[in-house]
């Protein structure tokens, strides 16, 4: 599998705990929307808790934060890294 044919997905804190992995690769033959990517990772970790955690996560695509707008409008390309960051307490 060529690195340009995958989207690297990283999980932080509670998302990592709920997924049971720190990161994974999602094969992609072309662009996906963030909504499609999120649906795929939820399908892979279908225990209910993971879906709840991912819904409240902030998301980075590459190093760019994604706004809280429509995830169906955010395009993720093969070769991108997407990070799911749950809300953190403290400071």
C-alpha positions as CSV (number, residue, x, y, z in Angstrom):
1,X,0.0,0.0,0.0
2,X,1.4,3.3,-1.1
3,X,1.4,6.2,1.5
4,X,-0.5,8.3,-1.0
5,X,-3.3,5.8,-1.1
6,X,-4.1,6.1,2.6
7,X,-5.3,8.7,5.0
8,X,-3.4,8.5,8.3
9,X,-5.8,8.9,11.2
10,X,-4.5,9.8,14.7
11,X,-6.5,9.7,17.9
12,X,-5.6,11.6,21.1
13,X,-6.6,11.1,24.8
14,X,-10.2,9.7,25.1
15,X,-10.4,9.1,21.4
16,X,-7.3,6.9,21.6
17,X,-8.7,5.1,24.6
18,X,-12.1,4.4,22.9
19,X,-10.4,3.3,19.6
20,X,-7.9,1.1,21.3
21,X,-5.2,2.4,18.9
22,X,-3.2,5.6,18.6
23,X,-3.4,5.7,14.8
24,X,-4.5,3.8,11.8
25,X,-4.5,4.0,8.0
26,X,-7.7,4.3,6.0
27,X,-7.3,3.2,2.3
28,X,-8.5,5.8,-0.1
29,X,-8.4,5.7,-3.9
30,X,-9.4,9.3,-4.0
31,X,-10.6,12.2,-1.9
32,X,-13.1,11.6,0.9
33,X,-15.2,14.0,2.9
34,X,-14.5,14.3,6.6
35,X,-18.0,12.9,7.1
36,X,-17.2,9.8,5.1
37,X,-13.8,9.3,6.9
38,X,-15.5,9.7,10.3
39,X,-18.2,7.2,9.3
40,X,-15.5,4.7,8.3
41,X,-13.5,5.0,11.5
42,X,-16.7,4.7,13.6
43,X,-17.6,1.6,11.6
44,X,-14.2,0.1,12.5
45,X,-14.7,0.8,16.2
46,X,-18.4,0.1,16.6
47,X,-18.7,0.0,20.3
48,X,-20.9,3.1,20.8
49,X,-18.4,4.9,23.1
50,X,-16.0,5.7,20.2
51,X,-18.8,7.3,18.1
52,X,-19.8,9.5,21.1
53,X,-16.2,10.6,21.6
54,X,-15.5,11.4,18.0
55,X,-18.6,13.6,17.7
56,X,-17.2,16.1,20.2
57,X,-13.6,16.0,18.9
58,X,-11.8,18.9,17.3
59,X,-10.3,17.9,14.0
60,X,-7.0,18.7,12.3
61,X,-6.5,17.9,8.6
62,X,-2.7,18.2,8.2
63,X,-1.9,21.0,10.6
64,X,-5.0,23.0,9.8
65,X,-7.9,23.0,12.3
66,X,-11.3,22.2,10.8
67,X,-14.1,24.5,11.8
68,X,-17.2,23.1,13.4
69,X,-19.1,23.5,10.1
70,X,-20.4,20.7,7.9
71,X,-18.0,17.8,7.8
72,X,-19.5,16.9,4.4
73,X,-17.9,20.0,3.0
74,X,-14.3,19.2,4.2
75,X,-12.3,17.3,1.7
76,X,-9.6,14.9,2.9
77,X,-7.0,13.7,0.3
78,X,-5.0,10.5,0.3
79,X,-1.7,11.3,1.9
80,X,-3.3,13.6,4.5
81,X,-3.2,13.1,8.2
82,X,-6.3,13.6,10.2
83,X,-6.2,14.0,14.0
84,X,-9.2,13.7,16.4
85,X,-8.6,15.7,19.6
86,X,-11.2,15.4,22.3
87,X,-11.9,18.4,24.6
88,X,-9.1,18.7,27.2
89,X,-9.6,19.8,30.8
90,X,-7.2,22.0,32.5
91,X,-4.7,24.4,30.9
